[in-house]
Amino acid sequence: MEGVNKVAVIGSGTMGAGIAQVAIQNGYSSILYDIDQQQLAKAKAQVFKRLERLVEKGRILDEESIQAKEKLMVTTDLKSLEKVDLVIEAAPEKLDIKKSIFHQLNDICSPETLFATNTSSLSITEIAGYIQDPSRLAGFHFFNPAPLMPLVEIVQGISTNQDTINRLKDFAEKIHKYPVVCQDTPGFIVNRVARPFYNEALRIMNDQVASVEQIDRIMKKAGGFKMGPFELQDLIGIDINLATTRTVYSSFYGENRFRPHYYQERMVQAGRLGRKTEGGFYDYASAEH
Ligand SMILES: NC(=O)c1ccc[n+]([C@@H]2O[C@H](COP(=O)([O-])OP(=O)(O)OC[C@H]3O[C@@H](n4cnc5c(N)ncnc54)[C@H](O)[C@@H]3O)[C@@H](O)[C@H]2O)c1
């Protein structure tokens, strides 16, 4: 089977914009699709700005930035994905949204198209069931920020075939990521390991043992983490993080060690989702954080 030449990314939010940037920087013509025209324009501007910053810092040449920009197309028309070789879906972490997207893509794309989902915690096996041939869908899980984080988990659902895994591994290497193949278990590897990092920090904060700032500082200074659990929740998006915790918890049939903390839900109810809303556990509108 052929390799990947043309890529589409579904959803132009935190992850989708970053994934599209990675693809165009590595020479892949890419279509970035979203239902929200304004968000698409914002994502395109963000990607262009990040490329320009890389030129300023001397990390890439001006010519490379220009070439990358030329490879990005944005659209709100799903039918323009007809001729792509690989679709990476990075829409919100809601099963019904992903279901509707893959149902439509199943009819739009060729039977050779590879399908990948960037889901953090939903079942790959279940999502694969939304297309006619579930063997050609796998998880392709980037980490935030996608242009910087080297790891990609390639998640094999029960029906995913080896050819799909091999083609995704090959693509991951071509975009200079480090692929790790794992099976379709709740939270895969990283998000399962990371649950207590967030949950226990929320409990410590809510029990007034230490403040948000203190916990982050201790985890960085004493624990050697690049970011503390609250800074990381703000970066990821508190809604996205809560959705992941909920799914891991229910997928393990309510195992207590994965139980979400209600304070995280309160933050979502308050609309404080983190950096994307200019406020979460920290404020971003005014502060230099
Ligand atoms: N945020 C993270 O740190 C992170 C890390 C790894 C994986 N993920 C996963 O990546 C996916 C996207 O997360 P995100 O943080 O980028 O979300 P986000 O909320 O930042 O962006 C989602 C985007 O999808 C768009 N969208 C909504 N409905 C759509 C539809 N029907 N079709 C196409 N686009 C639609 C929205 O307009 C928005 O631009 C989720 O599955 C999430 O679990 C997130």
The ligand as an ORCA input file, in Angstrom:
! r2SCAN-3c Opt
* xyz 0 1
  N      -5.590     19.389     24.819
  C      -4.659     18.466     24.974
  O      -3.674     18.659     25.698
  C      -4.790     17.148     24.256
  C      -3.665     16.301     24.190
  C      -3.752     15.110     23.470
  C      -4.961     14.755     22.872
  N      -6.048     15.590     22.965
  C      -7.279     15.197     22.280
  O      -7.349     15.924     21.051
  C      -8.728     16.176     20.730
  C      -8.915     17.680     20.564
  O      -8.600     18.324     21.765
  P      -8.267     19.895     21.807
  O      -7.651     20.154     23.130
  O      -7.544     20.301     20.587
  O      -9.755     20.506     21.781
  P     -10.195     22.016     21.520
  O     -11.432     22.213     22.284
  O      -9.047     22.960     21.723
  O     -10.507     22.029     19.931
  C     -11.520     21.277     19.333
  C     -11.814     21.878     17.956
  O     -12.776     21.039     17.293
  C     -13.709     21.877     16.647
  N     -14.941     21.100     16.435
  C     -16.039     20.993     17.213
  N     -16.935     20.172     16.638
  C     -16.380     19.771     15.465
  C     -16.832     18.943     14.402
  N     -18.005     18.343     14.438
  N     -16.017     18.780     13.338
  C     -14.809     19.385     13.294
  N     -14.327     20.177     14.260
  C     -15.118     20.365     15.335
  C     -13.856     23.084     17.536
  O     -14.359     24.198     16.791
  C     -12.413     23.284     18.005
  O     -11.701     24.108     17.115
  C      -9.550     15.553     21.846
  O      -9.940     14.259     21.454
  C      -8.575     15.500     23.015
  O      -8.873     14.502     23.947
  C      -5.976     16.782     23.640
*
